[in-house]
Amino acid sequence: MLFGSRKPGRIDPIFSGLKAVIDHHRERDTLPPLTEADRLDGMTCLVTGPSSGLGRAIAPELARRGGRVILACREGHEGLAEAIRRESGNPEVSQRPLDLADLGSVTTLCDGLARDGVKLDLLVSNAGVAPLGNRLTGDGLAELFQVNFLASFLLANRLLDDDVLPRGRPTRRAPRIVITSSETHRTCPPIDFERFGQFPDFGLLDGTTWYGHSKLYVQTFACELARRLVKADGSPDVSVFSYCPGAVRTRISREGGLAGKVMTAYFIDPKVAMWPAVHLAASRTLEGRTGVYLYLRHVAAADARSADPRNGELLWQLGLEMLAARGA
Ligand SMILES: NC(=O)c1ccc[n+]([C@@H]2O[C@H](COP(=O)([O-])OP(=O)(O)OC[C@H]3O[C@@H](n4cnc5c(N)ncnc54)[C@H](OP(=O)(O)O)[C@@H]3O)[C@@H](O)[C@H]2O)c1
């Protein structure tokens, strides 16, 4: 391996990005091909973070494949649904407000979907941030922790509890949850459950380390959710998939200024990097499966810490306690 394995807590943003780009170019595609027959006709899909980068590429592709797409995004993206309707040729694209830095906004979205009788077949939990410092949200939590993990944890739990994302449909494909993770979850400090959700001060050089740490929460959540959503016979009530798209040229590094622009110049185009997500969303070959993690276009094992059920259980308990303490 060109850059060898790096010590937890010492991810260099340039080398980790470069490694992902090299992996992309040397990629052996082991996924069965996704064809035009892998469609989402009649299925309702909710995508978070559809306004930019990966989400902006994924949402029209789901609509093009026949999905009824709900775009859940922050304010300031008026006209997004109209643009995606035009691009995809599918009139069934709508938009609802969601700000993951505000737990109340997650609750409002879920209440609205339940009130309107929406039944989802697919949740693409994609929105994420990579801030250049440990900022707090209005809920008093680290933004990295809340936006990348806790609010998405709340969203998935509420959608399942309210039956907006119905478990175990006998006559239809099992609903799917596709979670955007990152390979950086592998090479970061472990979750300290005594200091759950707490992040230190960080800057440009160790920003990737703490971003990776937030993705360790995300990946641990994905593994635990997959375990929790299986029937007694082992088949999924809801299929839970996660993936790392590689190093993608998006606005994720927007706070990195010139350094961020230089670093991402050689990254992958989101229209290419979106394919693992579209595969997880639409491929018929994944019916009956759950817990699959893709790195680029091959199945990989998630880091052992994220796959450890003891960590999943603790993360679940502490996540729920933290939400309950905030009335969510
Ligand atoms: N780019 C990469 O190399 C890479 C690699 C691995 C994983 N990922 C993951 O891929 C996902 C998508 O990121 P991206 O690379 O496409 O970056 P991006 O271009 O910055 O897109 C991020 C999306 O998340 C939304 N978002 C940010 N904060 C939000 C909030 N508080 N509430 C609701 N939505 C919010 C953004 O909305 P606004 O437009 O309103 O800001 C945007 O739509 C993230 O989970 C990221 O961690 C990216």
Ligand as a Chemical Component Dictionary entry (heavy atoms), coordinates in Angstrom:
data_LIG
# 
_chem_comp.id                   LIG 
_chem_comp.type                 NON-POLYMER 
_chem_comp.pdbx_formal_charge   0 
_chem_comp.three_letter_code    LIG 
# 
loop_
_chem_comp_atom.comp_id 
_chem_comp_atom.atom_id 
_chem_comp_atom.alt_atom_id 
_chem_comp_atom.type_symbol 
_chem_comp_atom.charge 
_chem_comp_atom.model_Cartn_x 
_chem_comp_atom.model_Cartn_y 
_chem_comp_atom.model_Cartn_z 
_chem_comp_atom.pdbx_ordinal 
LIG N1  N1  N 0  -16.495 14.835 -0.531 1  
LIG C1  C1  C 0  -15.846 13.759 -0.081 2  
LIG O1  O1  O 0  -14.681 13.522 -0.414 3  
LIG C2  C2  C 0  -16.553 12.805 0.839  4  
LIG C3  C3  C 0  -15.915 11.600 1.163  5  
LIG C4  C4  C 0  -16.565 10.710 2.019  6  
LIG C5  C5  C 0  -17.812 11.036 2.513  7  
LIG N2  N2  N 1  -18.393 12.221 2.198  8  
LIG C6  C6  C 0  -19.720 12.524 2.761  9  
LIG O2  O2  O 0  -20.630 12.760 1.700  10 
LIG C7  C7  C 0  -21.748 13.483 2.214  11 
LIG C8  C8  C 0  -22.099 14.613 1.266  12 
LIG O3  O3  O 0  -21.058 15.562 1.306  13 
LIG P1  P1  P 0  -20.459 16.238 -0.003 14 
LIG O4  O4  O 0  -19.054 15.789 -0.120 15 
LIG O5  O5  O -1 -21.372 16.075 -1.130 16 
LIG O6  O6  O 0  -20.375 17.763 0.489  17 
LIG P2  P2  P 0  -21.214 19.067 0.157  18 
LIG O7  O7  O 0  -21.100 19.400 -1.286 19 
LIG O8  O8  O 0  -20.738 20.085 1.133  20 
LIG O9  O9  O 0  -22.714 18.660 0.474  21 
LIG C9  C9  C 0  -23.142 18.545 1.799  22 
LIG C10 C10 C 0  -24.648 18.591 1.838  23 
LIG O10 O10 O 0  -25.048 18.503 3.213  24 
LIG C11 C11 C 0  -25.900 19.604 3.487  25 
LIG N3  N3  N 0  -25.823 20.070 4.870  26 
LIG C12 C12 C 0  -24.755 20.583 5.522  27 
LIG N4  N4  N 0  -25.115 20.975 6.754  28 
LIG C13 C13 C 0  -26.431 20.716 6.882  29 
LIG C14 C14 C 0  -27.374 20.915 7.906  30 
LIG N5  N5  N 0  -27.047 21.520 9.056  31 
LIG N6  N6  N 0  -28.636 20.531 7.700  32 
LIG C15 C15 C 0  -29.022 19.947 6.529  33 
LIG N7  N7  N 0  -28.173 19.760 5.510  34 
LIG C16 C16 C 0  -26.895 20.139 5.695  35 
LIG C17 C17 C 0  -25.432 20.708 2.551  36 
LIG O11 O11 O 0  -26.433 21.685 2.438  37 
LIG P3  P3  P 0  -26.083 23.230 2.088  38 
LIG O12 O12 O 0  -25.926 23.271 0.599  39 
LIG O13 O13 O 0  -27.259 23.965 2.587  40 
LIG O14 O14 O 0  -24.819 23.570 2.816  41 
LIG C18 C18 C 0  -25.204 19.896 1.286  42 
LIG O15 O15 O 0  -26.410 19.645 0.622  43 
LIG C19 C19 C 0  -21.343 13.945 3.609  44 
LIG O16 O16 O 0  -21.924 13.079 4.565  45 
LIG C20 C20 C 0  -19.849 13.775 3.607  46 
LIG O17 O17 O 0  -19.338 13.594 4.900  47 
LIG C21 C21 C 0  -17.801 13.117 1.360  48 
# 
loop_
_chem_comp_bond.comp_id 
_chem_comp_bond.atom_id_1 
_chem_comp_bond.atom_id_2 
_chem_comp_bond.value_order 
_chem_comp_bond.pdbx_ordinal 
LIG N1  C1  SING 1  
LIG C1  O1  DOUB 2  
LIG C1  C2  SING 3  
LIG C2  C3  SING 4  
LIG C2  C21 DOUB 5  
LIG C3  C4  DOUB 6  
LIG C4  C5  SING 7  
LIG C5  N2  DOUB 8  
LIG N2  C6  SING 9  
LIG N2  C21 SING 10 
LIG C6  O2  SING 11 
LIG C6  C20 SING 12 
LIG O2  C7  SING 13 
LIG C7  C8  SING 14 
LIG C7  C19 SING 15 
LIG C8  O3  SING 16 
LIG O3  P1  SING 17 
LIG P1  O4  DOUB 18 
LIG P1  O5  SING 19 
LIG P1  O6  SING 20 
LIG O6  P2  SING 21 
LIG P2  O7  DOUB 22 
LIG P2  O8  SING 23 
LIG P2  O9  SING 24 
LIG O9  C9  SING 25 
LIG C9  C10 SING 26 
LIG C10 O10 SING 27 
LIG C10 C18 SING 28 
LIG O10 C11 SING 29 
LIG C11 N3  SING 30 
LIG C11 C17 SING 31 
LIG N3  C12 SING 32 
LIG N3  C16 SING 33 
LIG C12 N4  DOUB 34 
LIG N4  C13 SING 35 
LIG C13 C14 SING 36 
LIG C13 C16 DOUB 37 
LIG C14 N5  SING 38 
LIG C14 N6  DOUB 39 
LIG N6  C15 SING 40 
LIG C15 N7  DOUB 41 
LIG N7  C16 SING 42 
LIG C17 O11 SING 43 
LIG C17 C18 SING 44 
LIG O11 P3  SING 45 
LIG P3  O12 DOUB 46 
LIG P3  O13 SING 47 
LIG P3  O14 SING 48 
LIG C18 O15 SING 49 
LIG C19 O16 SING 50 
LIG C19 C20 SING 51 
LIG C20 O17 SING 52 
# 
